[in-house]
């Protein structure tokens, strides 16, 4: 997310020959990482005696840390390390975390297996055991935070050539192949890795991802002599932070209107524009109070934490404008964090597709990926040409409309899940399994496929629409922030989901009552939990409609860039000293 880049000039570096190393690094990393998540709730409940609610909360915090650290990784990469070092160290961090996780399943002293029916005394999980487990999560989160935001851009660095504009087509092709490899890796993770865990146990199931991660590190480092390495320079996120700090330091400075408004700082080579009128308090960040004190002889800012460029201030304003719409997307990711409970549900049901083929309980999320892929293809190839004739929009429906459709579909998914779980629970009790949560219920797990399909459609419509909305709202210099906000949104949602699960478990178990989220799902009421999510999703949609009004009747995310200044400009180099 650097605003400016500076590439080391090596005549024989970069190009297509570096692509296998970069794409294999990311593919192996995703297969290894994504393969650990679906079954993790079972591992925590089995090896660490955690309840379903506690395990789900811990997984949510782990996801929060992984997504949230992506912003930290981007800042460190852009400003200090460079992308090569960030991806290399991030891959090594992930490998260390996976090795530690594998050791927890291999060394008996590092875990606390659940009590069998013949044991009268259960040994609780010790602080050391939890410390080792959590350290593996921290290392993997650190690795994810550095690899995910940097890997795709590092690959583009190998292909970009400023002196060859036609090379952009090659870069676009690389992005397509990169995302295709990501989709394939995800499918392999939630099918093959999950199957290995179910079939061969946790030692092999965690060992295979560790081996794949070792291959990921090895492949990336083998190609190190071939890479173009971009030098770290200025990060856009640091620039936004500078604007906040500068505006705060000048909060007592008055903003008086004159012929030329006030005098603002912009790069000498850029076109002079006036700051926008909304959030005028932030205009102080680029207000020149004393040219002798604030500027270098070449016109640049002496201290960017006291005086920012106008571009930085306008970028910060664009980010603030996007926050209300960004917040409407939290709930859809909270809905998608139901997979831990869904694994417990499908594990007690008939999962056979064919007489001799049984789908692993944690692999049902593959139906979400399939639905997402089918919907994106159908929308792009079939609906867009039809809808564009009626709406006049090249993408058929506006980004905001697609976001709204995604929110409604996710609400429908939660309602359908609640109904299906109620039927499953009633049937389990009728068959006498109320006290045996691991007993097989005479009901096909395929009843949960529509839930995953609807969530896939919701993610496809809302996620793509949200990113397109941000791209249209932000200036070009902030295009990378669109995907970053999506990542941070998943982090916030994971944290909100963890807090919701913990609070719900505590509130519904007060007075000795059985929690809705009891580990014995036949005694608990997961259907109430899903109805609660459906209700919150409906409230979130109503909030979304209110937010839409804030963006005007067009609701298409048109960028509100600042207007160009009149022909009569003010030269800040001729300003008198401020009193």
N, C-alpha and C positions, 0 to 999 in steps of 0.2 A: 504493500500500500504506500510505497514511497511516492512523493510528489515529483522527485527528480531522481534520475538514476545515472550512474556513471559506470561504464563497462570497461574492464581491462581489455586492452587491445591485444588479442592473440590471433594471428592470421589463420591458424589451423584448429581452432577450438569451436565447440558448439556444433550445431547442425543436426541432421537426422540421426547420425550414428550415436548420439547421446540418449535418444528416446527410449531404447530398450532398458537402459539402466534406470532411468527415472520412472517410467511407467511400471516396471517390475517392482521397484522399491515401493511405490504407492500401492500396487495391487497386493503384494504379499502382506504389507502392513495392514491393509483393510481386511483381508481375509482373516488374519490373525486376530485383530482387534474386534471386529464385528462378530467373530465366532465365539468370543468369550461372553458376550452380553446376554443372549437369549436364555441360556441355561443357568446364569449366575444365581438367580433366586433359589433354584434347587440346591446348588452347591452351598450357599450360605445357610439354608435351613438344615441341610444334612450334616455338614462338617462343622458348623459353628452354632448349632442349636438356636438359630434366630427365628423369630416369628415372621410370618409373611409380611406384616406391616413394617417391622424393623428392617428386614432385608430389602424391601422395596424402597424405603427411605434412603438406605445406604447407597443403593444402586442409583437413585436419583441424584444424590449428592456427588457421586462419582461422575455421572454424566454432566452435572453442572460444572464441576471442576475442569473436565476435559474440554467442554465448549468454551467456558469463560477464559481459560488460559490461552485460547487461540488469539485473543486480542493482545495479550502480553507477548506471545510469541511473535506476532506481526510487528509490534513496536521494537522489540529487541533485534529482530532480523533486519528491519529497515534502517534502524539508527546505529546499531553497534556491531552485530555479528556478520551480517550478510546472509543471504538465503542458503548458500551451500553449507555453511557451518551450522545454521539452524536445523536444516533437514538431517544432517549427519548426526549431530548431538541428540536431536529429537528421536531419531530411529534407535540410537543406542539406549536412551532413557527407556523407551518402550520395551526394548529387549530385556533390560534389567528387570523391569516390572513383571514381565511375563515369566522370567526365570524364577523370581521370588514366588509368584503365584503357583507355578508348577511345584516348587519345593513345599508349599503348604499342603498340597495334595499327596506328596511323596513321603515326607517325614512326619510320622505320627505325632511327635511332640509339638508340631506347629498347627495342629487342628484339634477340634473336640468333636468327635463323632457322636451322633445322636444315640440315646440310650436304646438298647434293645428291650424287648419285653421281659427278658430274664434278669435285667439289672435292677437293683433296688436303689442304688445311689448313682446319681449322674454327676459327672465332673463338669463343672461349668467352664465356659471359655475364659482363659486367663488374659490378663492385660498384654502379656508378651505375644500371645497368639494373635490377638486383634491388632497389635502394633505391626507385626510382620505382614498380616493381610492388608492393612490400610497402606503400608509403605508400598506394596505392589500397585495399589490403585493410584497412589500419588505419582510414582514413576511413570506409569502408563499415561496418566493425565498430562504430565509434563511433556512426554514425548508427543502425544496427540496435539498439544498446544503449539508445538514448534513445526511438526510435519504438515498438518492439514492446511494451514494458511499459506505455507511457503512452497510446498512441493509443486503445485500446479503453475505458480508464477515462475518458479525456477526453471521449469520445462520451457515456458514461453521465452525466457531469457536466452535459451540456446538457439532459438529460431528467429528472433527479432533482428532485423537489419534496417537501420534508419535510412541507408542509402539505397534500399531496394523496397519501394512501397508495395510491389507485387508479392512480396513475401508474406503479406497479411493473410493471404489465402492458405498458406501453409500453416500459419499459426492457428487459424480457425479450424483447420483439419485436425491439428494436434488437440485442441480443446474437445472436439467431438470424440476422438479416440480415447482421450483421458477419461471423459465421463462414461463412455461405453465400458472401459475397463473397470471403472468404479462400480457400475451396475452389475457386471459379471462377478466381480469380487464379492459384492454383498450377497448375491444369490448363492455363491459357493460357500460363503461363511455360514449362512443360516440353514444350509442343507447338509453339506459334507462334514463340516466341523462339528455341528450339533449331532449328526449321526454318529460320528466317532466317539463323542462324549457319552452318548446313550449306550452305544454298543460295547465300547472297550474301557469305559471308566474314566475317572478324572485324571489319572496320571498320564495316560495316553492322550486324553482329550485336551489337557493343558500343554502337554509336551509337543504336540504337532504345531500349535500356534507359535510356540517358542522357537521351534526349528524354522518355520516360515519367516519369523521375524529376523532370525539370524541370517537367512538368505537375503532378506530385504536389505539389511545393513551391508552385507557383503557385496551385493550387486551395485549398490549406490557408491560404495567406496572404490570398487574396481574401476568405475568410469571417472574417477575424480580428476585424472590428468587431462580428460577431454573436455571438461566443462568450461563454459564462459561463466565467470564469477563476477556478479555485480557488486560494486563497492557500496557499503551502507552509507547513506547520506541523511536526508531529512525525512522524517515520517510524518504523514498527514495527521495521524492521531496526536503526535507531539505538537504539531501546529495548532490543532484545535485546543489542546490543553493550554498552550501559550496564550491563545485568545481569551480563554476564561480567566487566567491569572492576570493578564494585562488589564482586562476590564474591571476585575475586582480591585486591583491596586489603584485604579483611577476612578473608583466609584463616587468620590466626592467632587470630581471635576464636572463643571457645568457644560452642557451642550447648547450653546447659543447659536441661533440661526443668523447667517449673514448672506451676502450675495452669493457666496460659493459654499454655503453651509459652513462647516468647519473644515480645517485642513487635515487631510487623511493621507496615510502612507500607502503607496503602492509601488511596485517595481517600476523603475524608470522606463524599461523597454515595453511595458504593457500599456494597453489602452486605458485612459483615465475614465473611471466611472464613479458615480456617487453611491454612497451606501444606501441600502433600502431603509424604509421608515419603520418597519416592524422591529421589535426588540432594539429600540434605539439606544438603550443603555449599553449594549455591547459595542456600539460605535466608538466608545471611549478607548477601546483596545487599540485602534489604529489612529487615534487622534494625536497629532504632533503638537506638543505643548511648547517645546523649545528646540528648534533645529540644531543649535549648537550642542545641546545636551543629549538629544535623542538620536542624532544621525551621524553616520560616518561621513568622511569627505566625499565618498562615491555615492552618497544618497541612501545607502542601506541602513537598516536599523542597528543602533549600537548595542541594544539589549532586546532581543525578541520577546523576552518575558515582560518587558515594559511597553514595547511598541511593536504591534503586529502589522502585517500587510492587510489591506482591505479584503483581499481574496480569502484570507484565513477567517476573518470575521463573517463574511457572507457564507462561507462553508459551515461555520458553526451555527448560523441562523437556519440554514437548510436542514441541518441535523436536528435542531430543536423543533422545526416545523413537522418533521417526520415522526416525532415521538408518540403523539396520540394514535396515529394509525399503526405504528409499530406495536404499541401495547395491546391492540385488539387481537394480535396473533398469538399471545401467550397461551390462551385457553386451548387452542387446537393442538398444541404440543403437549399440554397437560393430558388431553384426551389420548394422545398417542403413547403416553407412558403407562398404559394399562397392560402392557405385554407381560409384566411379571405375574400379575394375577391371572391373565389369560393362559399362561403356561400351567398354572395350578388347575385351571378348569379343564383344559384339553387333556391333561395327563390322566384324568379320571374317566375319560370317555373313549369310545371306540374310534380309533384313528386310522382304520384300514381304508385305503383307497381301493385295493384289490385284496383278494384272499390271502396272498402271501407278501403284501407290502403294507407296512404301517408307517405313517408319517410321524416323525418325532414331534413331541409336544411343543418344543421350542422352535420348530421349523415352520409353524403356521404363519409367521410374519412374511414368508416368501409370497403368500397370496397378496399381501399389501404391495410388494414390489411389482408383482405381475400386473395387478390392477392399475397401479400408477403408470407403468410403462404403456399398457394398452390404451389408457385414457389419453396420455400425452400424444401418442401416435394418432389416435382417432381424432382428437381435437385439432391437431396441427394439419392433418391431411384431409379431413372430411369437413369438420365443422367450420374451421376458419374460412375456407373459400365460400361457404354458404352464408355464414353470418356477416362477413365483410361486405356482401352486396347490400344488406339491409341496414347495417350500422355505420357503414362508411369508414370503419376502422380497419387498418391492415391486419390486426391481430384478432379480428372478430369482436370479442367483448373487451371492454376496458379492464385494466388491471384491478380496479376497485370492485367491479362487478364480479369478477372471478374470485376475488378474496371473499366477498359475501357469500357466494355459492359454496365455497369451501367450508366456511363456518357453519352454514346450515347443514351440509352433508355430514360434518363431524358430529353435530348435535343428533342427527338421525342415527348415526352409527352407535352412539352411546345409548340411545333409547332402545335400539334393536338388541344391543348387548344385554341390557337390563332384562328385557323380556326373555331372551334365550337363557340367561342365567337363572331366572325364576323357574322356568320349566325344568332345567337341569337339576336344580336343588330339590324341587318337589318330587321329581322322579327318584333322586337318590334317597330321600327320606322314605318314600313309599316302598323302596326296595330294601329298607332296613339298614342303610349305610350311614345313618346320622352320626354315629360314633366312630366311623371308619373312613376318614377322608381319602385314603388311598385306594378304596374299593372301586372297581370298574362299574360305571353306570351304563345301563342298557340304552345308550343314546349316542348317535354318531356325532363326532367332533366337527363334522363338516357343516353343522348348523352355525358354527362360528366363522365360517369363510365369508359370508356377506359382511360381517363386521369389519374384517380386514380389508375387503374390497372397497367398502365405503370410505374407510380411513385412507386408503390409497388414492381414491379419487379426490378426497378432501385435501390431502397433501399436495397433489398435482395441481389442483386449481388454485388453492390459496398460496402455496409456497412460490410457484412461478409468478403468480400475479403480484405478490408482495415485492419480490425482487425487481420486477419490471416497474412497479410503482416507484420504488426508491430510485431506480435508474433515471426515470423521467423527472423526478423531483430534484435530484441532486445535480450540481454542476459537474461537468465532465471530469474535473480533477478529483471528484469524490466517488467515481464509479465503483471502486473497489470496496467502499464502505457499505454498499448495498448488500453484498454477500456477507460482510462482517457483521452487520446488524442482524441478519438472519441467523448467524451462528450464535451471537449473544442472546438472541431471542430464545433459542433452544436451551441455553444455559439457565436463563431466568425461569423458563417454564419448568425445567427439571427441578429447580429449587422450590418453586411454588408447589409443584406436585408432591415433593417430599414433605413439605410443611403441611399440606392438605391431608396426606395419608397419616402422618403422625398425629395431627390434631383430631382427625376423625376416629382413629383407633383409641385415643385417650378418652374422648368425649363419650363414645358409644360403649366403653367398657367400665365406666364409672358405676359404683354401686354393686360391683360384682357381676354385672351383666356380661353376656358374650359379645365381644366386639363384632361389628359388621365385617371387619377385616381379619377375623380369626384365622389362624393357620388351618383349622378344620373348616374348610369352606362350606361343608354341609350344615354346620351349626351357625356359621356367620351369615351375613346378608350382603354378599357382593352385589346382588341386584339393587339394593338400596344405594350402594356406592356409585353404581353406574347411573342410576336415576339422578343422583346428586350432580354428577358430571354433566348429564344431559341438561339439567336445570341451569347450571352455571354457564353452559355453552349457549343456552338460549338468552340468558341475561347478557352474555358477552356480545351476542349478535345485536341486541338492542343498543348496547353501548357503541357498537360499530356503526350503526345507523346515525347515532348522534354525532360521532366523530366525522362521518362523511359530510355533514353539514358544515363543519369547520373548514373544509377544503373547497367550498363553493359549489355551485350547481353542476359544474363540469365533472368534478370528481375523477379526473383522469391523471392526477399527479403532475400537472403541468408545472414545470420549474419556474419558480418566482425569482429569476435572476435580477440583480439590481440593474436599474436603468443607466444607460450611458449618460455621461455628463453632457451638459450643453457645450457649445463650441467655446464658450468663455470658461477656460480652465484656470485654476489657481496653482501656481508653482510654489510648492512648499519650501523650495530652497531660497525664496525671497521673502519668507515670512519674517515679521519682526518678532523679537523674543517675547514670550508670554510673560505676563506680569505675575 
